[in-house]
Amino acid sequence: MAKDQKSDKKAPAKGGEKKGGAAAKKDYYSVEGGKLERKRRSCPKCGPGVFLSEHKDRSACGRCGYTEFKTKKE
């Protein structure tokens, strides 16, 4: 094959496959009684529209890095 011809083969993806996909917007909101209800807490630094992700021991903002640790119940 000449250098100026392109190959039909695609290069393999770098980094492998992702573990999980991003959640859809429908997972963050629900409509009840004609009102929009947010299911997750919003970030106190970034404001409404930026949600805190839920981990087993903390809640974290992916935009600014704000983190709240959950207290242990004994």
Beta strands, then each sheet from edge to edge (+ up, - down):
strand 1: 29-32
strand 2: 35-38
strand 3: 42-43
strand 4: 47-54
strand 5: 58-61
strand 6: 67-69
sheet 1: 1+ 2-
sheet 2: 3+ 4- 5+ 6-
end
